Amino acid sequence: MALTKNLGVKMLKKLSINVLCFVFALAGLGIASAAEWPDALIKEVEALKAAGKDKKDMPPTIAGVKNITGDEIKKMIDEKKKFVLLDNRLKADYDKEHITGAVLFTVDELLKNPKLANTYKKDDVLVNYCNGVKCWRSPAAVLLLKHLEFKNIYWYRDRIPDWIKKDYPTTEGKK
């Protein structure tokens, strides 16, 4: 009986150690993904966020990122060009109304988990937009995507207000 009890205790200790190792490994993965963003990049994102909070216009251009107009996007849609239209706004904004064909890709989630970008190939054409020239989300998203070495990043600076003004198609409600 004592021998069986000792074996049970030893197995329980081994199991406990394995469980703890697994928990620490998972915690380490979470820390590693958050640490993938360099401090300088996070500072740039925070500066954009602060400018948005202060209702300041975002920069007219972002180095290494191509600006695109609503007319150019509409033409790409009409010509059935292959590209991904990324709505970088909050889910509530997306659910209310978004450019038809857009995919929700929030900058908040990307900041937490850079691996979300693995949904796309590095050479995909990625067009990003958000709520207007005072919105920080799409400029932040393009900075993050650029850091992740995506090659064909476009930024629709005038964003959804411009799209709606042009009477281009939007989808209301949940997609």
SULHUDA-V728051 format. One record per backbone hydrogen bond with DSSP energy under -1.0 kcal/mol. NH is the residue of the N-H (numbers start at 1). CO is the residue of the C=O. If there is no record, write none. Layout:
# SULHUDA-V728051
NH|CO, NH|CO
This chain:
# SULHUDA-V728051
5|1, 6|2, 7|3, 8|4, 9|5, 10|6, 11|7, 12|8, 13|9, 14|10, 15|11, 16|12, 17|13, 18|14, 19|15, 20|16, 21|17, 22|18, 23|19, 24|20, 25|21, 26|22, 27|23, 28|24, 29|25, 30|26, 31|27, 32|28, 33|29, 34|30, 35|31, 42|38, 43|39, 44|40, 45|41, 46|42, 47|43, 48|44, 49|45, 50|46, 51|47, 52|48, 53|49, 54|50, 55|52, 56|51, 58|133, 65|62, 66|153, 68|155, 73|69, 74|70, 75|71, 76|72, 77|73, 78|74, 79|75, 80|77, 81|76, 84|125, 86|127, 87|103, 88|129, 94|90, 95|91, 96|92, 97|93, 98|171, 100|169, 102|99, 103|85, 105|87, 107|88, 110|106, 111|107, 112|108, 113|109, 116|113, 117|114, 118|115, 119|116, 120|117, 124|121, 126|152, 127|84, 128|154, 129|86, 135|132, 140|136, 141|137, 142|138, 143|139, 144|140, 145|141, 146|142, 147|143, 148|144, 149|146, 150|145, 151|122, 154|126, 155|66, 156|128, 157|155, 160|130, 163|159, 164|160, 165|161, 166|162, 167|164, 168|163, 171|98, 173|96
